[in-house]
Amino acid sequence: MKQKTILLTIFVLIGMVSIFAAGCVDSEPAQEATVDDVEGAGPSESMDTSEYDPTVNIENFVEVIDNPYFPLIPGTTFIYEGENEDKEPERNVVYVTHETKVVMGVTTTVVNDKVWEDGELIEETDDWYAQDADGNVWYFGEDSKEYEDGKYVSNEGSWEAGVNDAKPGIIMKMDPQIGDEYRQEYLKGEAEDMAEVISLTESITVEYGSFDNCLMTREWTPLEPGVAENKYYAKGIGQLKEIIVEGDSGYMELIDITTE
């Protein structure tokens, strides 16, 4: 009887240790999404899916996108005009909708982006953005539609984080520093845009106004070697201008901002 009691005590103790160990594993906090997760490869490199794996914690995202360099307040419309590589006029209207889309469990803001070339609609895209608790704005994908002669022809360029190994990236850091380099999107062979912070003190004049201490980034994709563009952002406004500086030509600049 005494031996049975001892054995029973041992089994109970083993069970308690097992439960305690399991509890320790389950209680480990989830890793938060950080900007370090999206630090990318060099300008001409293309990563394998296993090499780029940002961690997304849905509890680390907030509802409002108010990053000073990339504010996306629903009801705001940004109007841009410029020229393409053939010197034809282009118009770009970016509308921050009141709609949301859940991607990888994160509630994103839907931004509608339309481009006209010489008066003809050539592309319409719904982009999906979300801001983390540190103020960094993440890019979770896009639903892109291309048009010719007023007719839909393709959804090339569309991708969604969490689908077919596609992964989100950072479109704008909260505290960009010169030399920062990061991935903006990732679907191997399809969406591999990257950016580098070049300056924080640029002075830019566009039709909408003149601005000092602007952020300048250089953006490119290893899928199009030799092509790059510079983008300029002002605090409290957002993107002011983009201009192709390598491998091609063309530009787009801010004309007006309207709110509902």
Buried (B, 14 or more C-beta within 10 A) or exposed (E): EEEEEEEEEEEEEEEEEEEEEEEEEEEEEEEBBBBEBBBBBEBEEBBEEEEBEBEBBEEBBEEEBEBBBBBBEBEBBBBBBBBBEEEEEBBBBBBBBEEBBEBBEBBBBBBBBBBBBEEEBBBBBBBBBBBBEBBBBBBBBBBBBBBEEEEEEEEEBBBBBBEEBBBBBBBBBBEBEEEBBBBBBBBBEBBBBBBBBBBEEBEBEBEBEEBEEBBBBBBBBBEEEEBBBBBBBBBEBBBBBBBBBEEEEBBBBBBEBEEE
